Each structure stands twice: as structure tokens, then as C-alpha cells.
Amino acid sequence: MSDLGSALRVAREAAGVSLSALAARTHYSKPLLGHLETGKRRVKPEHVLAYSRALSVPLGGR
């Protein structure tokens, strides 16, 4: 599992959002999102942006 994919999963789960709900919010397929989170597909900047917007989590903010 990629570190970035794992971080996306953690953020989604912390927000209490299911993979199905995130798919509806981002317009990405549920299988694609699952592959991103497990490292089977490479995470691209547009995926990170979609998660950020869908989960209302700012990018790069700590």
C-alpha cells in the first residue's frame, strides 16, 4: 500500500465517509478509489484534490 493511498484512506475514514459516498462526491468509480487507497493505482494530484474537496480537508495543512 502506498503511503499516499493509505493517507487518503485514513482521511476518508476519519471523515466517516464510505467508499461509495466518496465515489458519488468525486465522480470517480468506487473500484478506482479502492485501487488508489490500496496502492494498486498511482495517486495523481487530481485525485488528492478530489479527496480534499469531497472531505472538506485543506491540502498541505498541518
PyMOL commands that set and color helices and strands:
alter all, ss='L'
color gray80, all
select helices_A, chain A and resi 3-14+19-26+30-38+45-55
alter helices_A, ss='H'
color red, helices_A
deselect
rebuild
show_as cartoon
